[in-house]
């Protein structure tokens, strides 16, 4: 078995019961590889009844920090993670206004 490492991704999160509220932030967790991290993301989506979308694949934290700069919030939260836990670190929240169409 390989050692676990911290993985980081930046996501848009939408709860299925609040489709007009968008949350943007980092999803972090420990995993042996990207496939296992992706599976944990799928489990997270089911457990929290949400959708997660990202334009970039998650990366090991060392690579993430090299590409995006050191982020103290991510590192600090990682120190408190349990082995199987994924944690969403909120960066921004937006509420979409309903749009009306002249066709409806």
Secondary structure by P-SEA (a helix, b strand, c coil): cbbbbbbbbbbbbbbcccccbbbbbbbbbbcccaaaaaaaaaaaaaaacbbbbbccccccaaaaaaaccccaaaaaaaaaccccbbbbbbcbbbbbcbbbbccc
